Amino acid sequence: MDSYTDFAYVYDIFMDNVPYEMWADRIDALLRKYDERIIPDDEALKSEAGLLLDLGCGTGTLTRMMRERGYDCIGTDLSESMLEVAREHEDERPDDERILYLCQDMRELELYSTVGACICVCDSINYLLSAEDVLKTFRLVNNYLYPHGLFIFDFNTVHYYRDELGDDIIAENRPEGSFIWENLYDEESGLNEYDLTIFRRDEDMHGSGERFIRSEETHVQRGYEADRMRELITEAGMEIVAVFDAETEGEVTSGTCRICMVARESGKEDAYR
């Protein structure tokens, strides 16, 4: 799962078409709409109830946007390179305003307290290649959610990998760098593999910026369907709140490429009522 190395340093350049602002507004609206947390008078517990965990936060773009919307955020990601980029954005902020970033595998999530909400977007869940790993992650999320806290996540469908990406080759060239994405979907295993060749400008080459560093990465993901995710969420002990097409915000259909789900913590003894 630890795939983002050199690509981390050009990730934000090539992801500038991702509608992060729209996602942040949607998440904020969903959190407000479905919030059923009981906020305690105890200051320590109140602080926990106000925390938002960005699981698979990458370079922290969405995490920072959620902070701008008033949330106290924590970010976790498996890639230290991605987190290195995320932390660079915190250098100019006072210590008490910096986002805490933790390098963790989501299948082994370990936090110092509960959190009021957890988000996991941009197909991070698809890096979990088995239902067992998804279930393990969902159980950990439920464990660390404050009573009635929300879990908002998205995932790509089998249709997206099989019918939309297939065996395509995608290439993009920018002044700061270039990449070639060679995609391969294996029908038998259900796994989608893409090999990335990255050319990143080397700014340290005598200050000229004329040299490019070439590197390669391989990413493997699995598509999931809504019904299977419903089963896993329920088995993990959470309650399903909403399921919709992440692009249209309408019903999920056979042509849906990305699904968004909202689940609520369930099963804990509610000690805060």
Backbone hydrogen bonds, N-H to C=O, Kabsch-Sander energy under -0.5 kcal/mol:
donor,donor_aa,acceptor,acceptor_aa,energy
3,S,1,M,-1.9
5,T,3,S,-1.2
8,A,5,T,-1.1
9,Y,6,D,-1.4
10,V,7,F,-1.4
11,Y,7,F,-1.0
14,F,10,V,-1.8
15,M,11,Y,-1.2
16,D,13,I,-0.9
18,V,15,M,-1.7
20,Y,18,V,-2.3
23,W,19,P,-2.4
24,A,20,Y,-3.0
25,D,21,E,-2.4
26,R,22,M,-2.4
27,I,23,W,-3.0
28,D,24,A,-2.5
29,A,25,D,-2.3
30,L,26,R,-2.7
31,L,27,I,-2.8
32,R,28,D,-2.0
33,K,29,A,-2.4
34,Y,30,L,-2.4
35,D,31,L,-0.6
36,E,148,H,-0.7
39,I,37,R,-0.8
46,K,42,D,-2.5
47,S,43,E,-2.1
48,E,44,A,-1.8
49,A,45,L,-2.4
50,G,46,K,-1.0
51,L,48,E,-1.6
52,L,72,D,-2.5
53,L,117,A,-2.6
54,D,52,L,-0.5
54,D,74,I,-3.1
55,L,53,L,-0.8
55,L,119,I,-3.1
56,G,54,D,-0.5
56,G,76,T,-1.9
57,C,54,D,-0.7
57,C,76,T,-2.4
60,G,57,C,-2.0
64,R,60,G,-2.5
65,M,61,T,-1.6
66,M,62,L,-2.3
67,R,63,T,-1.9
68,E,64,R,-2.0
69,R,65,M,-0.9
70,G,67,R,-2.1
71,Y,66,M,-2.1
72,D,50,G,-1.0
73,C,71,Y,-0.7
74,I,52,L,-2.3
75,G,100,L,-2.7
76,T,54,D,-2.3
77,D,102,L,-1.8
80,E,78,L,-0.7
83,L,79,S,-1.9
84,E,80,E,-2.1
85,V,81,S,-1.5
86,A,82,M,-2.2
87,R,83,L,-2.8
88,E,84,E,-1.2
89,H,85,V,-0.8
89,H,86,A,-0.9
90,E,87,R,-1.7
91,D,88,E,-0.9
93,R,90,E,-1.6
97,E,94,P,-2.0
98,R,94,P,-0.6
98,R,95,D,-1.1
100,L,73,C,-1.0
101,Y,99,I,-0.6
102,L,75,G,-2.8
104,Q,77,D,-1.3
104,Q,102,L,-1.0
108,E,105,D,-2.5
109,L,106,M,-1.0
115,V,144,Y,-2.7
116,G,48,E,-0.9
116,G,51,L,-1.1
117,A,51,L,-1.4
118,C,150,L,-2.6
119,I,53,L,-3.0
120,C,152,I,-2.1
124,S,121,V,-0.8
125,I,154,D,-0.6
126,N,123,D,-0.8
127,Y,124,S,-1.6
128,L,125,I,-2.1
129,L,127,Y,-0.8
134,V,130,S,-1.9
135,L,131,A,-2.8
136,K,132,E,-2.4
137,T,133,D,-2.2
138,F,134,V,-2.9
139,R,135,L,-2.4
140,L,136,K,-1.7
141,V,137,T,-2.6
142,N,138,F,-2.6
143,N,139,R,-2.1
144,Y,140,L,-2.0
145,L,141,V,-1.0
146,Y,115,V,-3.3
149,G,146,Y,-3.1
150,L,116,G,-1.0
151,F,263,A,-3.0
152,I,118,C,-2.7
153,F,151,F,-0.5
153,F,261,M,-2.2
154,D,120,C,-1.9
155,F,259,I,-1.7
157,T,257,C,-2.4
161,Y,157,T,-1.5
162,R,158,V,-3.0
163,D,159,H,-2.6
164,E,159,H,-1.1
164,E,160,Y,-1.0
165,L,160,Y,-2.4
166,G,161,Y,-2.5
168,D,165,L,-2.1
170,I,181,W,-3.1
172,E,179,F,-2.1
174,R,177,G,-2.6
177,G,174,R,-0.7
178,S,199,F,-2.3
179,F,172,E,-2.3
180,I,197,T,-2.1
181,W,170,I,-4.3
182,E,180,I,-0.6
182,E,195,D,-2.4
183,N,168,D,-2.8
183,N,181,W,-0.7
184,L,193,E,-2.5
186,D,184,L,-0.5
186,D,191,L,-2.7
187,E,185,Y,-0.7
190,G,186,D,-2.3
191,L,186,D,-0.6
192,N,221,Q,-3.3
193,E,184,L,-3.1
193,E,191,L,-0.5
194,Y,219,H,-2.7
195,D,182,E,-2.5
196,L,194,Y,-0.6
196,L,217,E,-3.4
197,T,180,I,-2.3
198,I,196,L,-0.5
198,I,215,S,-3.1
199,F,178,S,-3.0
200,R,198,I,-0.5
200,R,213,I,-2.7
201,R,176,E,-2.0
202,D,211,R,-3.4
203,E,201,R,-1.0
205,M,202,D,-1.2
206,H,204,D,-2.3
208,S,205,M,-2.1
211,R,202,D,-0.5
213,I,200,R,-3.6
214,R,212,F,-0.5
215,S,198,I,-2.3
217,E,196,L,-2.4
219,H,194,Y,-2.6
221,Q,192,N,-2.8
222,R,126,N,-2.3
223,G,190,G,-0.8
224,Y,156,N,-1.9
229,M,225,E,-2.0
230,R,226,A,-2.5
231,E,227,D,-2.0
232,L,228,R,-2.1
233,I,229,M,-2.6
234,T,230,R,-2.3
235,E,231,E,-2.5
236,A,232,L,-1.8
237,G,234,T,-1.3
238,M,233,I,-2.2
239,E,264,R,-2.9
241,V,262,V,-3.4
242,A,262,V,-1.7
244,F,260,C,-2.4
245,D,250,G,-2.8
246,A,258,R,-2.6
247,E,258,R,-0.5
249,E,245,D,-2.6
256,T,253,T,-1.5
259,I,155,F,-2.7
260,C,244,F,-2.9
261,M,153,F,-3.0
262,V,242,A,-2.8
263,A,151,F,-2.8
264,R,239,E,-3.1
265,E,149,G,-3.0
270,D,268,K,-0.5
271,A,269,E,-1.5
273,R,270,D,-0.7
